[in-house]
Amino acid sequence: MLSKNVLNCTRLGNFLLGKQAIRHASAFKFVPETAPAELGETTKMNLCQSVTNALDITLSSDKSAVVFGEDVAFGGVFRCTVGLKDKYGKDRVFNTPLAEQGIAAFGIGLAVAGATSIAEIQFADYIFPAFDQIVNEAAKFRYRSGNLFDCGKLTIRAPSGAVGHGALYHSQSVEAYFAHCPGIKVVVPRSPIQTKGLLLASIRDPNPVIFFEPKILYRQAVENVPIKDYTLPLSKAEVLVEGSDVTVVAWGTQVHVAKEVAQIVKEKMNISCEVIDLRTIVPWDFETICNSVAKTGRLMITHEANFTMGFGAEIAAFVQKECFLNLEAPIERVTGYDVPPIPHVYECFFMPDKWRCIEAIKKLVNF
């Protein structure tokens, strides 16, 4: 079955490559949201600028805060730290060697010593050399020391997810690897407003946090973001669209695909979808998800990462147990394919696009 999917992608790719307008088309549509009025005055920011703003607030309000990583002194490859070294000095915003294990280890040491430690891994795809430090040191430090010491002031930022042309080493979604490890939190935002509030909350949380930023949204996602310092709750999913027929769970960029799908099936098929942004991967908000499934009786989970052992598998297993008597159809997962790292030219066909999601919703309601 899988080889047939790949073969179909190859045939479709050969057809589409002659049409450059389709080759460069975006796989989703970003629709800006409005910040709550109580957060006050806003200014236009893209997602990258909202990261910069959150780091700026942290550095100005917390004198122990330090930002570091490969090339961050001049702004980083995505320009998320631009201007911070000039404003706060090279002792607080500085480059590191190209050694992810060293970046994580240094960040752990800083946090244990009491500093607010904010590390950048240049791409989430390159976080694996730091895997040992994160899962064997950062996640276990509090338990290992009997709560005498901890590295709860550590936050690791990493650009994550596909951009349509990143290929093997610049488009992976790796959140499930770290979701398996107790002791760390994993967060994935969907927009500039969310990014600022969730990043500030992650930095101030008393536990180590990995913050995956969907890099395709750095420039495409633009909203009027509150100027003031504010946080959004971790481990709390958000219901973005209320519905009665199907629960759709997503995070990061895929949230925007889910919202568009909900609109299409409402208009074309009179199917009402409840769209939920998980926001925090672990610890995840199972109550919001289960309450929704108890109402709709159907669940579709969609994410960019591969199908097997993607975090959607955990959600599906949990919901199947807790909501078994409420389910009216088998749970559907719409994800990236289980293929080896895909060639550059076929990346757009790997993605769980709106058409695959619509087909899954049709299966759910027609079961």
Secondary structure, 3 states (H helix, E strand, C coil): CHHHHHHHHHHHHHHHCCCHHHHCCCCCCCCCCCCCHHHCCEEEEEHHHHHHHHHHHHHHHCCCCEEEECCHHHCCCCCCCCCHHHHHCCCCEEECCCCHHHHHHHHHHHHHCCCCEEEECCCHHHCHHHHHHHHHHHCCHHHHCCCCCCCCCEEEEEEECCCCCCCCCCCCCCHHHHHCCCCCEEECCCCHHHHHHHHHHHHHCCCCEEEEEECCHHHHCEEEEECCCCCCCCCCCEEEECCCCEEEEECCCHHHHHHHHHHHHHHHHCCCEEEEECCEEECCCHHHHHHHHHHHCCEEEEEEEECCCCHHHHHHHHHHHHCHHHCCCCCEEEEECCCCCCCHHHHHHHCCCHHHHHHHHHHHHCC
